[in-house]
Amino acid sequence: MGDIKYYAGVDIGSTMTKVVIVSDRIETALIGPTGPEHRKLANKVMEDALSQAHLKFEELSYVVATGYGRINVPFADRQITEITCHAKGLYSLLPTVKTIIDIGGQDSKGIRIKDGKVINFVMNDKCAAGTGRFLEVIADSLGVALDKLGEVSLQASRATPISSTCTVFAEHEVVNQLANGEPVANLIAGVHESIATRVYSLVRKLQIEKDIAITGGGAKNTGLVKALEAKFGSPVLVPPEPLITGALGAALLGKEKCERAILDGYNPTRSKEGLQEAKLFS
């Protein structure tokens, strides 16, 4: 492999686990579902990522873990919050962005950044409304596949108003309106508008500055992105793969740390705990 150095980022989210390996470019990126045993899953996704990149674990110069399950990545050399990692990862892909909307499985966030660094952030992690979990509940109630919600909502003639802000009550309201003959597409469009309103109310506390981008699973929902654009009155940029920005940022922060250490005159080393885990991938 010559003098090329490799760095990995592992992002254990509430619903998906992501691994990105970088050198001077993205070598590989893998996404898998998050299960109850975070440690085993992190090992499996890392093993698959190494195999895809034709690398051995010992060839990684540094590993950074992020996401709400980051403490359960035993082979990581460092843990960094997902907010910092999302900022770094998204900035590397879309450098004009100053405001980030992150809609994950269990929370939603607004992040203001400058030159890839976090200036301020806000988070909703107390209520499922406005998150991916809310969309999952509604998709199940309407019998529509989660990945089809955006496509179906674009067929709506109008967005049915959803007055409830609680997931449980909103689900009940949607089911009742469906029973009364309201079209599924209109109901989904109404749910997207409801989420967009909640997200806008959250993010505007940051003094929104363009460009705006969205990450997380919600970014894959075209109907939700459209609703957000209408609410923000501005285009909302979507990175090529919005699920990996946290893991990408983690890998890049590890790379940055190592390169800075070399400039300061010493060679960074892997943590003893991280190297002890190498046997898992040999």
Secondary structure, DSSP 8 states (H G I E B T S, - for coil): -TT--EEEEEEE-SSEEEEEEESSSEEEEEEEE--S-HHHHHHHHHHHHHHHHT--GGGEEEEEEESTTGGG-TT-SEE--HHHHHHHHHHHH-TT--EEEEE-SS-EEEEEEETTEEEEEEEE-S-STTSHHHHHHHHHHHT--GGGHHHHHTT-SS-------SHHHHHHHHHHHHHTT--HHHHHHHHHHHHHHHHHHHHGGG---SSEEEESGGGG-HHHHHHHHHHHTS-EE--SSTTSHHHHHHHHHHHHHHHHHHHTT------HHHHHGGGGG-
